[in-house]
């Protein structure tokens, strides 16, 4: 038995205005200082007030949210007792807000103990709205929570099925001014979600179509969104929808090895999440293609993307070429060296990277799971640019 989870998704032009229909007493807006400075937090708060809600704001969320930050945010919620929690931001904000929501319901809980087995009864206190301001993480429709243990320099893959938003508001207007670099990083994150969701060992009939559609949209619209930004509103909108579709897909099928490696790289070298997982993607495709014949589903994926698909081998090669070509179009690094990681630093951190990646919850969903020596070889290939099939 398995489950497919999804919030109510409100999308398209003026989707933010749906906030004015929420009924309750008080909303806690969880965001960051940049979105406050841009005026977007005020716009969201105005819609909430139109519905009669009092609004309090916690704007201290930072990239790679820590266990300490989540505890602080939960104290804010306990002080103000909201019946709506509204997360406005990228994946860091939304993940942090989910964790705060859980600790609001369960103040006794250590955030590191968030898990999919225990029941937290979240909605007894508050419901949750997620408003993504980047087009990539899909956190608005998933129940995954990624936090950082700073003391151990480790990213934690946590989650609870309860912690899926009640409402996801996917309004393209909030991403029209997204900078090119953030457009590329988050867009490639969405592509990695789509490809890994389609090929993970937990893939299923309910998620396959979502992942395929998301991948097609990213290949078609990411270069335009990156190059033209707000001057191409169609590309912006389609990329925003692609990210949510990919989130629904991989959120119900899990990701795989590129995410396990990407989480480790992000925690140790502080690479942006989308950049880290996308950098790993072509190398992990090559690695998995050399595993058990027929286990990867690359031929089926390539066929739907109109790439050569005569065999798994041919399809994997075509897929690697398509991914790396897209990365070049949006000026992304193709190697760890290009990403600014020095050889001596990689050598120094290698054992920690291997330990973190091997113990990541996403690695085990890969169609081929490496041992420590294989993972070390893979990381060196990522450093040198050796994508060998």
N, C-alpha and C positions, 0 to 999 in steps of 0.2 A: 504494500500500500504506500502511496506517495501523495503529495498535496501540491496544488497550484495556488499560490497566494498572490493577490493583487489588491491595491487600494482602488477606490473610486478615482478615476483619472479625469481631471477637467483640463482640457487643452485648447489651444488656439487663441485667436484674437480676443483680448479682454478677459482671459481666463482668470486673472487676478481678482476681478470683480466678484467672483464667487465667494470670496472671503466675507463679503457683506451679508451673506445669507446664513452665516454660522450663528447658532443660538447658544448662549451661555452667559456667564458673568465676567470672566476674566481670561485674557489670552496672554501667554508668555511668549514673546518673540525672541527666538534664539538666532543670533546672527554674528557678524564680525564688524570691526570698525570701518572697513573699507566700504561695505554696503550701506552703513550709516552715513558715511561721508558722501557717497554718491546720491543719497536721497531715496534710495529704493526701500530702505527700512521704514522711512516715514510714509511712503506710498502704501505699503502693506498695512501699517498701523492705521492709516486713515480708513481703508476699507473695513478693517476689523471694527473700528469705532462706529462706522456707519451701521453696522449690525447691532450696535448697543453694547459691545464688549469694552471693558476697561483693558488697557494694554500696558504691560510692563516689558522691559527689554533687557536682555542679557546679551552684550555685544563683544564678549571677550574670547570668543572661539578663535583659535589659531590653526594654521596648517598642521597636520599630523597631531591631532588632539591627544593629550596625555590623560592618564588615569587621574592625575591631580586636577586637571581642568574639569573633567567630568564630575568629580566630587564637588567642586566649587559650584558648578552650574546646578547640580541637584540641590545644594543648599539654598540657592536662589529660588528654585521652584518651591521648596518646602516653606520658605519665608512668605511667598506670595500666593500660594495655593491656587494656581490656574486650573480651569477646566478644559482649556485648549492649549496645546503647545504647538507653536508655529515655527518651523525651521526654515530659515531663508538663507541659502548659500549653496556652496558646492558640497562635495562629498564629505569634507571634513566637518562642516557645520551640521549637516544632516545626521551623520554618524554620531557625532558628539551629542546632539539633541536626543537621539534614540536612547543612548546610554543614560543620559540625564533623566529621561522619562522612566526608565526602569528603576533607577535609584530613587526617584520621586515616589514610586509605588512601594519600593522596598529599600528604605534607608539603611537597613541592616546589612545590605549586600555589598561585597567588594566588587567593583566593576570588572575585575579580572575573572569573576565567577559567573558572569553572564553566559547563559548556555541555552540550547534549544530544548532541553528536557524539562526544566523546572517551570512551573506556572507562576506568573508574576501578577496576574489580575490588573493589568495596566489601566484598563478603561474604567475601573472603579473611581479613579481620580481625574483622569484627563484623556481627551482624544488628541490625535496628532495630525498635523498638516505639514507636508513637505513641499517646498517651493525651490526647485533647482535653479541656480543662477549660472551654471556651466552646463555644457552639453557633452556629458561623458560618463560620470560615475554610475548613474542609474540608481543611486541610493534612495531616491524618492519612491521607488517601487520594490525595494528589496528589504529583507529582514537582517541582512548582514551588518555588522558593526566592526569597523577597524579602528582600534585605538593603539597608542604607542606607550610602551613601558620604557620610559626614558632611562631609568636606572640600568636596565638590561639591554638598552638599544635594540629593542625588539618590537615588531608590530604584532598585535594580537588579533587574530581572526575570530571574532565573537559573533553572537547573534541569538535571536529568539524569534520564533514565528509570530509571537504576539507583537513584536516591535516593528511590524510593517505599518506604514502610515494608513490612517483612515482615508485621507484625501491627498492625492498628489496633484499639484497645480503646475501644468507644463505650458507656460506662456512664453512664446518666442520673444516678446518685447523685452524681457529681462536679460536676454543674451545678445542683443543687437550690437552692443558696444564692447563685446568680449575681445580682449587683445589677441593678436595673431598667435603668439606663443601659447597662450592658454587655450585658444581654439584648437591648436594642433595637439597639445598634450591630452586634453580631455576627449577630443574626437578620436584619437588613436586608442584611448582607453575603451571607448565604446566599441571600436572594431575588435579589440582583444576580447572583450566580453562576448561579442557575437560569435567569434570563431571558437573560443574555448567553450562557450555554452553549447555549441553545436557538436563539438568533438569530445566533451568530457564524458566520463563513464556514467554519469547520471543524466545524460541527455534523454529526452522523451518526446513523444508526439505532440505534446502541448507546447513545448518550447522551441522545437526545430524551426517552425515557420517564422517565429519572432526573430530568432537569431539570423536566419537567412535574409529576411527583409532588412534588418538593421545593418548587416554587412553590406548589402547592395547600396543602401542609402549613404553609408559612410564613404564607400569608394567613389560614388558619384558626386556627393555634395561637399565633402570636407575640403578638397582643393579650392572650391569656389568660396566657401565660408572663410577659409584662411586668407585667400588672396583679396577678396572684395569686402569682407565684413558686412557692415550694416547697409552697404550699397547693393547687397544681394540678399534681400529679406527672405526669398524662397529658400536659398541655401541654408540660411540661419535657422529657419523654421524646420526644415527637413532634418537637419542635424540634431536639433533639439528633440524631435520625435524619435530619431534613430537611437539616441542615448537611452530614452525611456524604454523603447522596444527591446534594446539589448539588455537593459536592466531586468525587465520581466523575463527575458529568456535565460540569461545566466543565473539570475536570482532563484529560478526554479529548477536549474540544472547544474549549478555550481560552475566555477571556473576550473583552471588546471595549472600546469607547471609554470607557464609564463607569469602567473600571478604569485605563485610561491616564490619564484626567483625575484620578481619585482618588489614584493613586500620586503624581502631581505635587503635588497639594494636600497630601497627607500629608507629603511630604518638605519642602515649603517652609513650610507653616503648622502642621504637626504635628497635623492633625486625625486622630482615630482612623480606622483604615482603613475599617471598615464604614460609619462616618458619612460619610466622604468619597465612597466609591463610590455609596452610596445617594443622597446629595444630587445626584450627577451623573446618576443613572439616568433620571428622568423627562425631563430636558432632552435627553439623548442619544436617548431613544426618539423625541421630537419631531423631532430633527434627522435621524435615520435614516429616519423615515417620509416625509420630503420628498425622499428620494433616488430611486433607480430603482424603479419600481413592482414590487411583488411580491418585492423582495429581502429584506424584513425578517422575514417569517413571523409578523407580529404577529396576523394574522387567525386562523391556526392556534393560536397560543398563547392568544389571547383565547377562542376557541371551547372549548378544554379547561378554561379557568378559568371558564367559564359567564358570560363577559362579552359584550357586543355585538360581533359579528364579521362584519358584512355586507360589509365591505371592509377593506383594510389601514388606510385612513384612520380609519374608524370604530373599528377595533380598537385602533389606536395611542392614540386619544383616550380610549377606555375603560380601556386599560391604564395610561395616565398618571394618570387619576382614581383607579384602584384603588391604585396605588403611593402617590400623595400622601395618599390617605385613610388608608392603613396608617401612613404616616409621622406623620401627625397623631395617630393613636391612640396611638402610642408616643412622642409628644412630641419628634420629631426636627426639626431645622432644615430648612426647605425652600429656603433661599437661603444664599449665602455670607455675606450681611450678618447673617442670623440666626445663622450659625455663628460669628460674632464676628470676621469678616475686614473690616477697614476699607477704604473705597474707595481711599484713598491707598496702602495696603499692596498692594492688588491691582494698582493702576497701576504701582507700583514693581517688583513681581515678575512682571508680565505676560510679559515676554520669556522669563524663565527657565521659567515655567510652560508656555508654549507649546513651548519647546525640549524640556523633559522629556516632556511628553505626546506630542508628535509622534514622539519616538524611543523611546517605550515599546513593548515587544514585544506588548502586548495591543491597542493602538490599531489596528494593521494588520489585526486579525481582525474589525473592525467591518464590518457590511454597507454602511456609508458612511463613508469616511475623509475627515476635513476637511483643507483646506489651512490655512495659518497664519492667514489673515484670518478664515476661518470659525470656527476654534477660538477666536480672540480674541472674536468676536461671541458665541460660545456661552458663554464664561466671563463676559462681561458680562450675558448673560441669566440665568445662574446667580446673579449678584450681585443683580439687580433682581427676580428671580422671574418673568420673562417666558417662560413655557412656551408658545410660540406654534406652532400647527400651520397 
